Amino acid sequence: MPPIKTQISCPQCRMPVMVTLEQLFDVAQDPTAKNRFLSGQFNLIDCPNCHYQGQAATPILYHDPDKELLMSFVPMELGLPKNEQERIIGKLMNEVINKLPMEKRKGYLLNPKAAFTLQGLIERVLEGEGITKEVLEAQRQKVQLAQKFMSTPEDQWEALAKENDALMDAEFFQLLSATADATAARGNRAGAEQLMALQSQLAKLSSYGARLIKQQQSLQAAAEELRQLGDKLTRDKLLELVLKADDHKAMAYVSLVRQGMDYAFFEALTRRIDRAQGDEKDRLTHLREVLLQATAAVDQAVQAQMNAASDLLRTLLKATDLEKAVRDHMPEIDETFMAVLNANLEAAQKAGPQGAEVLERLSLLSDIISGLLEEAAPPEIKFINELLDQSSDAEAEALLQSRADAITPQLLSAMNYVIDNLRQNDQPDMADRLENLRGVALAQSMEANWKK
């Protein structure tokens, strides 16, 4: 059952307001339903008259076949008689059951569990994901702390931060970011900016924030050292840099050049440790442990991303409506997913006639993604793609001449970004070509400004 737009009365000022109501969250039919439900970004009221923001009260049915979970919630404030509640929930249940294949229709579908509150329903879904009540309580404390900061004068933030330093961890700052994003999405830019300013200030007042700032500074310093070495970076030079690093900077090197820290790198480091003595030997032994833990964490994260990308690829390939499935999952389609897709395309091509059917499906998926990415791209990126699609440099330069109005500072900046991206992805010829075109565009821009 798709969401419906309807008019309700604002709970605060009673003025009519339009709301999009979603009553059925069926993970079997829409894999994004779970995240949308748990984020709380549904059935939102945003009253233009009194600026009230909250959730509209409506019956809800939640279904997750993998967990064999079917739960209903009917808000008490609606005052619906029992037979009306059963009619609405029954209609939603029929929607779930009718879309399930016969072999997946199990006994739990005949007996939905009722939740007395929306929070109770959310907690039950989270329990199915392995999130305990203790974890939920800790999250609630962090939400309350964020709200307390928002209602506390800025000159009292430092004292409040000291009292609650233990609660102000990565999850707390992620909560602030997510709340700022949701606030901006509802059109309240002033509120979002206030939350981002709060987040920036609290980063300076908390132990976690101080560590984060230190890590960022170390990352910037490490990146600059590597940039200066450029293509002169060798395993030996990397080892010399790492040997002088503290823990934060050592982890920064891992995040930037993990591929350089191979078996031979650690062999060389171990030889240094064997030759060292006393405190220096202890320091280098500790450094090796830091590097081993950091590289293991990076490898695990990369593997998790690859597994998630592979799962998403399988989900998309099974979809009946491939374009709709891609549109629904576009936020999850990143560089890792494209790498997995391209690897599968290459394997299907090598398989010859046996892989023809898979190759056709993968090629269609690739084309749909490319089309949607181009559709969503900023005008500068579209123009750059158009330039690179020209069969010769002369044709691309002619296009620049004919579209002089498109040569803006934003275009030149976007060209720089794409050039860097092409070089990082081992496409030097394309990067060189675009760099030449940027020079032509820059010369045209300067000439136009001079004539003015």
N, C-alpha and C positions, 0 to 999 in steps of 0.2 A: 504494500500500500504506500504510494508516494506521499510526501508531505503535502499538506493542503494550506492554502492561504485563506485566512478567515479574519473576521473583525470581532474583537473582544473589548470589554471595558477595562481600562487601566485600573489595577487594584488600588492605586493611591488617589487619583483624581477623578476616576470613573469616566473619563473621556474615551470615546471609541478609538482603538488603535489596531492597525493591521499586524497580524502575527502569522508566521509560518509554523504550523503545528505538525510535529512528527510523532506518531503514536506507536509505530512498529519499528523495532530495531532487530532485524533478522540477519545475523552474521552469515547464515547459509547463503543468502542472496546478495548481501553487500558486505564484503570483508572490511570496509571502512566504518561500518556501523558501530563496532565496539569502541574504537578510538573516539569517535564522535560522541558517543554516549558518555564515556568516562571523562571526556574533557568538559562536559556540561554545556557545550556550545550548541544547544538545541532548544526549541520552543521559547526563544528569547523575546522579551518585551522591552522595547525602547521607546518610551512615550515622548513624543515631540512637545507635549504640553507642559508636563511637570518634570520631565527628564528621569522618571522612574525607570530603573533597569532591573529586570529579574526574569524568572521563568514562569511561563503560563501553566496553569494547572490543567492537566488533561490525562485521561487514562493512557497507560503505556504497557506494551507487551515486549519483553526482551527474549530473544531466542539464540542460543549458541549450541548447534548440534554436536560439536566436538566435546563439549562439557556436559552434554545431555541436560542442558539448563533451559527451562522455560519458566519465566516469572512475569507476574502481572503486578501493576500498581494503579490503584484508583484513588486520587486525592480525596480525603475526607471532606475538604471544604467545598467540593462540588455538590455534595448532598444527594448523590444519585441513589435511587432505590436499588435494592439488591438485584431485581430482575433486569433493570436497565444496565447495571454493571456487567451482569452475566452476558447480556446481549452484545455489548460493545466488545468485551474481551473475547467472546465466542466468535465474533466476526473476524477479529484479528488472528485468532487461532486458526480459523479456516484458511486465511490467507497464507499462513505458515505451512500448514499441512498440505494444501493443494499444490504448492510449489516444490515439495519434497518428493524424490523418487520413492516408489513403494518400499524398496529395501531399506530405506532410511527412516521409515515411519515406525517409531518405537513407543513403548508404553508411557514414557515420561511426557509425551505430547498430550496425553489425555488428562493429565493432572497438573496444571500449572501451579507453582507455588506463589502465594500472594505476599507481597511486601507491604508493610504498614506505612512506610515512608519512602520517599525517593532516595534518601541517603541510605536506607536499609537495602534497597535494591542495588545501588551502586556498590555497597560493601560486599554484597553477596557475589556480584560479578568479579570484584577484585579478589575475593577469597578463592574463586575459581582459577585466578591467575597466580595464586600462591602468595598473595599479599595479606599478611596477618592483621588482626585488629590492633596489635601493638604498633605496627608500621603506620596504619591509618591514624592512630592517635598522635603519633609523632608528626605526621603531615598536618593534622588539624592544629597542633601547637604552632607550627610554622606559619600556617595561614593566619592564625590569630595574631602572631607576632608581626607579620607584614601589615595587617590592618591597624595594629597598635602604633607602628611607626608612622603610618599615614595620618593618624589623628593626633600625633605628638609634635609639639613645636620643634623645629630643627635644632635649636640650641640644647635640647635634651636628648638628642639621638645618641651622642657619645656614651652617656651614662646608661641608656637603655641597651645599647650594643654590648657594653661590658657585662651587664647582668645576663645577657642571653647569647653570649658568644658561641656556646656549644650548639645552639640551634641554627646558627647562621652558617650552614654548610653548602655544598654544591646544590643540593635539592632546594634549599631556601632561595638561592639566587636564580635557579631555573624557574621556580615558582613566580618570582618577581618578573622575569622575562616573559613567561607565558601569559601572565596577567596583563602586562603592558601590551603584548601583541593582541590579546583578545579585546582590550579596551580600545585600541586603535582600530581594530576591525569593526567595532560598533560605531565608529565615527567620532569617538571622544578623544581627539588628538591631545587636548590639554591634559586630560587624565593620564594618557599614555606617557607624555613627556614628564609629568610629575613622578610617575613610577620609575622611569629610566633615570631621572635625576637622583631619586632615592637609592636606586641600585648602585649608581656611581659613588655616592657618598658612603654607603655602607661597605663597599669594597675596601675603602680606606680605614674603616673603623673595626673590622673584624679580622680575626686570625686567618680565616680561610681566604678572605679578600687579600690580605697581605701576602699570603703564599702565592695567590693567583697573579698578583702584580709582579712579584719576584720572578715567577715562571715566565711571564710575558716579556719582562726585561731580558731574561736569559735567552729566550727564543730569538728576540730581535738582535741581540749581540752575536749569537751563534750564526744566525742567518747572514749578518753583515760580514763575518769572517769568511764564511763559505763563499759569499758573493765575490769577495776580493780575490780569492784563490781561483774562482771560475773553473776553467777546464784544466788548470794545473793541480787540482785536488787529486791526491793519490792516497792509498791506504796508509802509507807511512806518515803523510802530513796530517791526515785525519787523526791518527793515533796521537801525534804530538799535540794537536789541539785538545783532544779528550783528556790527555794526561794532566793538563793544566786546569781542567774544569772542576767546579764544585758539583754537587748532586743535581741542582736545577739545570745547570748548563749541560751536563752530561746527558740528561734526559731530553734536552732540547736538540742535541745532536742526533739522538736516536730518532726523534720525530722527523728530522729534516733529511737524514741520510741513512736510514735503516739498511738500505741495500749494501752500503759500504762496510757494515759491521758483520762480516761473514766469518767463517771458520778460521781463515788465515789471520783476520784482524784479532780475534780473541787468542789465537796462538801467539801472536807477537806481543799482545798485552801480558800473557802468562809468562813469557820469557822475561819481560821487564820486572814482573813481580818476583820471579825466582832470583834475579840479580840484586833486588833491593833488600834493605835491612831495616830493622827497628820500626819506627813510626811510619817511615815511607812505605815499607812493605805492607803495614796494616792499612794505610790510606789507599794504596793501589788495589789491595784485595777487596776493600769495601767498594771502591769504584767499579771493579769488575762485577761485583754482585749487583750494584745499581744498574749497570748496563745490561746484564743478563735478564734481570727482572723487567726492565723497560722494553727490551727487544721482544721478550716473550709476550708482554702485554700488547705491543703493537701487532705482533703476528696473530695473536688471538682475535684482536679487533678486526684485522683485515679478513681473517677466516670467517668471522661472524658476518661481516658485510658480504662476503662472497656467498655464504650459505643463504643469507636473506635474499640476495639478488637472484640466486638460482631458484629459490622457492617462488619468488615473484614471477620469474620467467615461466615456470611451470603453470602458475595460476593463469597468466595471460594467454598462454598457448591453448589452454582448455576452454577459454571463454567463447561463448556463442557469438556475442557481439564484440569483436576484437577492438574496434575503435572506442566504444563506450568503456570497455575495461581499461584501455590505456588512459583515457581521460580521467577515469576514477582514480587511477594509481600514478598519475603524473608526478605528484610530490615525491614519490619513492624512486623515480627513475633518475639515477645519478650516474656519475662516471663509472662506478663499480658495476652497476647494472649493464651499462653499455659495453663494458669490457667482457662481461659474461656472455652477453648477446653476440658480440663479434666472435668470441671464441667458439660458440656453438654454430654460428654461420660458417666459420672456417672448417669446422669438423664435418658439417653436413655437405659442404662442397667437396671435401676430400673423399667422402663416402660414395660419391658417384651416384648411379641410378638408385641404389638402396636408400640414399638420403634425400631423394628428390622431393618427396612429399613434405618432409620436415623442413627442407631448405626453402620451399615455397612459402610455408607458414612463417618461418623466421624472417624471410625477406619482406613479407607483407607487414609484419610487426615492425621491422626496422623502418620501412617507408612511412608507416603511420606515425611513429615517434618523431621522425625527421620533420614530417609535415606539421605536427602539433608544436614542436619546438620552434620551427620557423614562424608559425602563426603567432606564437607568444613572444617572439623576439622583439627587442626595441628596434625602432626604425634604423638606427645606426648599424646594428648588427645585420639587419636585412640588406642594407646597402653594401656592406662589406662582402656579404655572401654573393650578392649580385656581381660585384667587381671581380671576385675570384672565380665566378662561373664563366667569365668571358674567355674565349678561346685563345686570346693573345693579349700581351701587354698593351699593344696599340689600341685594341678595342676597349680595354679597361680605362686607358687614359682618355679616350674619346668620350666614354661614359661620364668620367669625372668632369670633362669640359662641358658636357651638356647638362650636368646636374650641379652646377656651381653653387646653387643655393643650399645644397645638402652638405657642403663642406663647412662644418661648424666645429667649435672646440670640442663638443661632445663626440663628433665623429673621429677627430684626430686622437682623442683619448681612448675611444673604443678600439681604434686601430692598434694603438700601443698594447692594449690588453690582449687582443687576439694574437698579435705577433708573439708576445711572451708565451701565450698558451700554446701556440703552434710549436715553438722551440722546445717547450717542456714535454710535448708529446711527440718529439722526434720527427717533426715535419719541417726541416730547415729550408727546403726549396720553396715551400708555400710561404713560410715566414719571410724569406728574402724577397719574394715577389710582392707581398703586401707591404713590406718596408719601403720598397721602391715606389709603390703606389702612394704610400703616405707622404713620401718626399714630394711627389708631384702635387698631391692635394695641398700640402703645406705651402708650396711655392705659389699655387693658384690663390690660396687664401691671402698670402702676404701681398701678392700683386693686386688683388681686389681691394685690400685695405689701403694700399698706397694710392690707388686711383681715387679713393674717396677723399 
